[in-house]
Amino acid sequence: MSDDVKGKSTPMTMIQALRSAMDVMLERDDNVVVFGQDVGYFGGVFRCTEGLQKKYGKSRVFDAPISESGIVGAAVGMGAYGLRPVIEIQFADYIYPAYDQIVSEAARLRFRSAGDFTAPLTIRTPCGGGIYGGQTHSQSPEAVFTHVCGLRTVMPSNPYDAKGLLIASIENNDPVIFLEPKRIYNGPFNGHHDQPVVPWSKHPMGDVPEGYYTVPLESASIFREGKDLTVLTYGTMVWVSEAAAAESGVDAEIIDLRSLWPLDLPTILASVKKTGRCVVVHEATRTSGFGAELTALVQEHCFYHLEAPIERVTGWDTPYPHAQEWDYFPGPGRVAAAFKRAMEK
């Protein structure tokens, strides 16, 4: 966390924390603009930008046509001319039409101009399942962005980190893909859909400073200390992994990656070398998912410290189902089973 936290703290949902981050940056920097589909007058489909247009005007917070490639393309041009656009893609599932602009323009601008131009844009987009959104409103596409040189990919797991990471992303001169797990917008989710939702107002990580602060990019956090095994995870799966540790009795050390790329490799390696066992957990499909990269890195750097093969718990290699959502969603039962397999070998 940065040293210059200003203002008192107050309970916030992740939605409110993200809005607060944009509010802070719109006030601090006249070059910051916010735009996307329905983000202006309507305040966004999840209300993350509610009230910002009224406060800062239609030239700072405005609606865009239904054209994801157009939104990103315009933001790249704005960034090259000195603005800092914060754009919203309404659901991560709709980001694919903008993929060429993200990869071929935003990610390459610094390199192709020999540093004369940058693309300091932040692309916010809700991701993940657990809300009965079906195959076109539940995807977790982080791996297609971590693969691209020149992009930063971020996914917070709580309101405190969400605000600090978003401010750090807006201030960064590289394009940032800022993925927001919508299942935890209003409270942590342990994977038990049949249990009451716990609001962020009842969790310490929902206590968020009202003013400016940053959470450094490229920094993972030790979410839960433990000695039996290391869990590498992010987003909603941080909370599912915590539930699995409690239910299995395994003393798991949970690493919340926060920044998927660039990656805080030293924190990962120190934990795995300490515990000697590793379980990787993510919601996205298994094949070529980001967990495959994490597994390769741990195997490469920690081979002689491992006491058992690395386990992976992921979504299945199918479109995200609607009727069988909880069979697809990596719940605490599946994660706990992986913990026990890792401990028995």
C-alpha positions as CSV (number, residue, x, y, z in Angstrom):
1,M,0.0,0.0,0.0
2,S,1.2,3.5,-0.7
3,D,2.1,5.7,2.2
4,D,-0.1,8.6,1.3
5,V,-3.6,7.2,2.2
6,K,-5.9,10.1,2.7
7,G,-9.3,10.4,4.4
8,K,-11.2,8.0,6.7
9,S,-12.2,4.5,5.8
10,T,-15.7,3.4,5.2
11,P,-17.4,0.1,4.4
12,M,-17.6,-0.3,0.6
13,T,-18.7,-3.0,-1.8
14,M,-16.3,-3.8,-4.7
15,I,-18.7,-1.7,-6.9
16,Q,-18.4,1.3,-4.6
17,A,-14.6,0.8,-4.2
18,L,-14.2,0.8,-8.0
19,R,-16.4,3.9,-8.3
20,S,-14.4,5.6,-5.6
21,A,-11.1,4.9,-7.5
22,M,-12.5,6.5,-10.6
23,D,-13.9,9.4,-8.6
24,V,-10.5,10.0,-7.0
25,M,-8.6,9.9,-10.3
26,L,-11.1,12.1,-12.2
27,E,-10.7,14.7,-9.5
28,R,-6.9,14.4,-9.4
29,D,-6.1,14.3,-13.1
30,D,-8.0,16.3,-15.8
31,N,-6.6,13.9,-18.4
32,V,-8.6,11.0,-17.0
33,V,-11.8,10.2,-18.9
34,V,-14.3,7.4,-18.4
35,F,-16.4,6.0,-21.2
36,G,-18.1,2.8,-22.5
37,Q,-21.5,1.4,-23.1
38,D,-24.1,2.8,-20.7
39,V,-21.5,4.2,-18.2
40,G,-22.7,7.8,-18.4
41,Y,-26.3,8.6,-17.6
42,F,-27.2,5.1,-16.7
43,G,-24.1,4.5,-14.5
44,G,-23.1,1.2,-15.9
45,V,-24.9,-2.2,-16.0
46,F,-23.5,-2.9,-12.5
47,R,-23.7,0.8,-11.4
48,C,-19.9,1.1,-11.1
49,T,-19.9,4.6,-12.6
50,E,-23.1,5.8,-11.1
51,G,-23.1,9.5,-10.4
52,L,-19.8,10.2,-12.1
53,Q,-21.2,11.9,-15.2
54,K,-23.4,14.2,-13.1
55,K,-20.3,15.2,-11.0
56,Y,-17.7,15.6,-13.8
57,G,-19.8,16.3,-16.9
58,K,-20.4,14.7,-20.3
59,S,-17.0,15.5,-21.6
60,R,-15.3,13.4,-18.8
61,V,-17.7,10.6,-18.4
62,F,-19.7,9.6,-21.4
63,D,-21.5,6.8,-23.3
64,A,-20.1,5.1,-26.4
65,P,-21.7,3.2,-29.3
66,I,-22.1,-0.6,-29.1
67,S,-18.7,-1.2,-30.7
68,E,-16.0,-2.7,-28.5
69,S,-13.3,-2.3,-31.1
70,G,-14.3,1.3,-31.6
71,I,-14.2,1.9,-27.8
72,V,-10.7,0.5,-27.5
73,G,-9.5,2.0,-30.7
74,A,-10.6,5.5,-29.6
75,A,-9.0,5.0,-26.2
76,V,-5.7,4.1,-27.9
77,G,-5.7,7.3,-29.8
78,M,-6.6,9.3,-26.7
79,G,-3.8,7.7,-24.8
80,A,-1.3,8.5,-27.5
81,Y,-2.4,12.2,-27.3
82,G,-1.9,12.4,-23.5
83,L,-5.3,11.4,-22.0
84,R,-5.8,8.5,-19.6
85,P,-8.9,6.7,-20.6
86,V,-10.7,4.3,-18.3
87,I,-13.0,2.3,-20.5
88,E,-15.6,-0.3,-19.6
89,I,-16.4,-3.4,-21.7
90,Q,-19.8,-4.4,-20.3
91,F,-19.0,-8.1,-19.9
92,A,-15.6,-9.8,-20.5
93,D,-17.4,-12.1,-22.9
94,Y,-17.8,-9.1,-25.2
95,I,-14.2,-8.1,-25.3
96,Y,-13.2,-10.4,-28.2
97,P,-14.3,-7.9,-30.9
98,A,-11.8,-5.5,-29.5
99,Y,-9.0,-8.1,-29.3
100,D,-7.2,-6.8,-32.4
101,Q,-7.2,-3.3,-31.1
102,I,-5.9,-4.4,-27.7
103,V,-3.2,-6.7,-29.1
104,S,-2.1,-5.0,-32.3
105,E,-2.4,-1.4,-31.2
106,A,-2.6,-0.8,-27.5
107,A,0.0,-3.5,-26.5
108,R,2.4,-2.6,-29.3
109,L,2.3,1.2,-29.4
110,R,5.2,1.7,-27.0
111,F,7.4,-0.8,-28.9
112,R,6.5,0.2,-32.4
113,S,7.1,4.0,-31.6
114,A,10.4,3.3,-29.8
115,G,8.9,4.8,-26.7
116,D,7.7,8.0,-28.3
117,F,4.1,7.1,-27.6
118,T,2.3,5.0,-24.9
119,A,-1.2,3.7,-24.5
120,P,-2.0,4.5,-20.8
121,L,-5.5,3.0,-20.9
122,T,-7.3,0.9,-18.4
123,I,-9.9,-1.6,-19.7
124,R,-12.3,-2.5,-16.9
125,T,-14.5,-5.6,-17.5
126,P,-16.7,-7.8,-15.3
127,C,-15.7,-11.5,-15.6
128,G,-16.5,-15.0,-14.2
129,G,-19.5,-17.0,-13.4
130,G,-21.7,-17.8,-10.4
131,I,-24.5,-15.5,-11.4
132,Y,-26.4,-17.8,-13.7
133,G,-25.2,-15.8,-16.7
134,G,-24.7,-18.8,-19.0
135,Q,-22.1,-19.2,-21.7
136,T,-22.0,-15.6,-22.9
137,H,-21.9,-13.8,-19.6
138,S,-19.6,-16.0,-17.5
139,Q,-16.3,-16.3,-19.2
140,S,-12.8,-15.8,-17.6
141,P,-10.6,-14.8,-20.5
142,E,-7.5,-13.8,-18.5
143,A,-5.1,-16.2,-20.3
144,V,-5.6,-14.6,-23.7
145,F,-4.3,-11.4,-22.3
146,T,-1.4,-12.7,-20.1
147,H,-0.1,-14.2,-23.3
148,V,0.3,-10.8,-25.0
149,C,3.6,-8.8,-24.5
150,G,2.9,-5.2,-23.6
151,L,-0.3,-5.8,-21.6
152,R,-0.7,-5.9,-17.8
153,T,-3.5,-8.1,-16.5
154,V,-5.0,-7.5,-13.0
155,M,-7.8,-9.3,-11.1
156,P,-8.7,-8.2,-7.5
157,S,-10.4,-10.3,-4.9
158,N,-11.8,-7.7,-2.5
159,P,-12.8,-4.0,-2.3
160,Y,-9.6,-2.7,-0.7
161,D,-7.4,-4.2,-3.4
162,A,-9.8,-3.3,-6.1
163,K,-9.6,0.4,-5.4
164,G,-5.8,0.5,-4.9
165,L,-5.1,-1.6,-7.9
166,L,-7.5,0.4,-10.1
167,I,-5.8,3.7,-9.1
168,A,-2.4,2.2,-9.8
169,S,-3.6,0.9,-13.2
170,I,-4.9,4.3,-14.2
171,E,-1.6,5.9,-13.3
172,N,0.4,3.3,-15.2
173,N,1.7,4.1,-18.7
174,D,1.0,0.6,-20.0
175,P,-2.4,-0.7,-21.1
176,V,-4.0,-2.7,-18.3
177,I,-6.7,-5.3,-18.5
178,F,-8.6,-4.9,-15.3
179,L,-10.8,-8.0,-14.7
180,E,-13.6,-7.7,-12.0
181,P,-15.1,-10.9,-10.7
182,K,-18.7,-9.9,-10.7
183,R,-19.7,-12.8,-8.3
184,I,-17.9,-10.9,-5.5
185,Y,-19.0,-7.4,-6.4
186,N,-21.3,-7.3,-3.3
187,G,-19.6,-9.7,-0.9
188,P,-17.1,-12.6,-0.7
189,F,-18.3,-15.9,-2.1
190,N,-17.1,-19.2,-0.7
191,G,-18.6,-21.3,-3.4
192,H,-21.6,-22.5,-1.5
193,H,-24.4,-21.0,-3.6
194,D,-27.1,-22.3,-1.2
195,Q,-25.8,-20.3,1.7
196,P,-26.6,-16.7,2.6
197,V,-24.4,-14.0,1.0
198,V,-22.1,-12.2,3.4
199,P,-21.9,-8.5,2.5
200,W,-18.6,-6.7,2.3
201,S,-19.8,-4.4,5.2
202,K,-19.2,-7.4,7.5
203,H,-15.7,-8.2,6.3
204,P,-12.5,-6.3,7.1
205,M,-11.5,-6.1,3.5
206,G,-14.6,-4.1,2.8
207,D,-13.2,-1.3,4.9
208,V,-11.8,1.0,2.2
209,P,-10.1,4.5,2.6
210,E,-12.1,7.2,1.0
211,G,-9.1,9.1,-0.4
212,Y,-6.2,8.3,-2.6
213,Y,-4.0,5.2,-2.2
214,T,-2.5,2.5,-4.4
215,V,-1.8,-1.2,-4.2
216,P,1.4,-1.8,-6.2
217,L,1.0,-3.7,-9.5
218,E,3.1,-6.8,-9.8
219,S,2.5,-7.6,-6.1
220,A,0.8,-10.7,-4.7
221,S,-0.5,-11.0,-1.2
222,I,-0.4,-13.8,1.3
223,F,-4.1,-14.1,1.9
224,R,-3.8,-16.9,4.4
225,E,-0.6,-18.2,5.9
226,G,-0.1,-22.0,6.2
227,K,2.5,-24.7,6.3
228,D,0.9,-27.7,4.5
229,L,0.7,-26.6,0.9
230,T,0.6,-23.4,-1.3
231,V,-2.5,-22.4,-3.2
232,L,-2.0,-20.1,-6.2
233,T,-5.2,-18.4,-7.1
234,Y,-7.0,-15.1,-7.7
235,G,-10.4,-13.4,-7.9
236,T,-13.4,-15.4,-6.6
237,M,-11.3,-18.5,-6.2
238,V,-9.4,-16.9,-3.3
239,W,-12.5,-17.2,-1.2
240,V,-13.4,-20.7,-2.4
241,S,-9.8,-21.8,-1.5
242,E,-10.2,-20.3,1.9
243,A,-13.4,-22.3,2.4
244,A,-11.7,-25.5,1.1
245,A,-8.9,-25.1,3.6
246,A,-11.4,-24.7,6.5
247,E,-13.5,-27.7,5.4
248,S,-10.6,-30.0,4.6
249,G,-8.5,-29.3,7.7
250,V,-5.5,-28.7,5.4
251,D,-3.3,-25.8,6.6
252,A,-3.1,-24.1,3.2
253,E,-1.1,-21.0,2.4
254,I,-3.2,-19.0,0.0
255,I,-1.4,-16.6,-2.4
256,D,-3.7,-14.1,-4.0
257,L,-1.9,-13.2,-7.2
258,R,-3.8,-9.9,-7.8
259,S,-1.5,-9.0,-10.7
260,L,-1.5,-12.0,-13.1
261,W,1.1,-10.4,-15.4
262,P,3.6,-9.2,-14.6
263,L,3.7,-11.8,-11.9
264,D,5.1,-11.6,-8.3
265,L,7.2,-14.6,-8.8
266,P,9.4,-14.2,-5.6
267,T,6.3,-14.4,-3.4
268,I,5.1,-17.6,-5.2
269,L,8.5,-19.3,-5.0
270,A,9.1,-18.5,-1.4
271,S,5.8,-20.1,-0.4
272,V,6.2,-23.2,-2.5
273,K,9.7,-23.8,-1.3
274,K,8.4,-23.5,2.3
275,T,5.5,-25.9,1.9
276,G,6.8,-28.3,-0.7
277,R,3.3,-28.7,-2.2
278,C,1.3,-26.6,-4.7
279,V,-2.3,-26.4,-5.9
280,V,-3.4,-24.0,-8.6
281,V,-7.0,-22.9,-8.7
282,H,-8.8,-20.8,-11.3
283,E,-12.3,-20.6,-12.7
284,A,-11.3,-20.4,-16.4
285,T,-11.2,-23.5,-18.7
286,R,-8.3,-25.9,-18.0
287,T,-6.5,-26.3,-21.3
288,S,-4.0,-23.4,-21.9
289,G,-5.5,-21.6,-18.9
290,F,-3.3,-19.3,-16.8
291,G,-2.9,-22.2,-14.4
292,A,-0.8,-24.0,-16.9
293,E,1.8,-21.2,-16.9
294,L,1.8,-21.1,-13.1
295,T,2.3,-24.9,-13.0
296,A,5.3,-24.6,-15.4
297,L,6.9,-21.8,-13.4
298,V,6.6,-23.7,-10.2
299,Q,8.0,-26.9,-11.8
300,E,10.8,-24.9,-13.3
301,H,11.9,-23.1,-10.2
302,C,10.9,-25.4,-7.4
303,F,11.3,-28.9,-8.7
304,Y,13.7,-30.1,-6.0
305,H,11.5,-28.6,-3.3
306,L,8.2,-30.4,-4.4
307,E,7.0,-33.3,-2.3
308,A,4.1,-34.1,-4.7
309,P,2.9,-33.4,-8.2
310,I,1.3,-30.0,-8.7
311,E,-2.5,-30.1,-8.7
312,R,-4.8,-28.0,-10.8
313,V,-8.5,-27.2,-10.1
314,T,-10.2,-25.3,-12.9
315,G,-13.3,-25.0,-15.0
316,W,-14.0,-27.7,-17.5
317,D,-13.1,-27.5,-21.2
318,T,-16.7,-26.7,-22.2
319,P,-18.8,-23.5,-22.8
320,Y,-20.0,-22.2,-19.4
321,P,-23.3,-24.0,-18.8
322,H,-26.4,-22.4,-17.5
323,A,-28.4,-25.4,-16.1
324,Q,-25.4,-27.1,-14.5
325,E,-23.5,-24.0,-13.4
326,W,-22.4,-25.5,-10.0
327,D,-21.0,-28.6,-11.7
328,Y,-18.8,-26.3,-13.7
329,F,-17.9,-23.8,-11.0
330,P,-14.8,-25.0,-9.1
331,G,-16.4,-25.3,-5.7
332,P,-14.8,-25.9,-2.3
333,G,-15.4,-29.7,-2.6
334,R,-13.3,-30.0,-5.7
335,V,-10.6,-27.7,-4.3
336,A,-10.5,-29.6,-0.9
337,A,-10.2,-32.9,-2.8
338,A,-7.1,-31.5,-4.6
339,F,-5.7,-30.5,-1.3
340,K,-6.0,-34.0,0.1
341,R,-4.5,-35.6,-3.1
342,A,-1.5,-33.3,-2.8
343,M,-1.1,-34.2,0.9
344,E,-1.4,-38.0,0.3
345,K,1.3,-38.3,-2.3
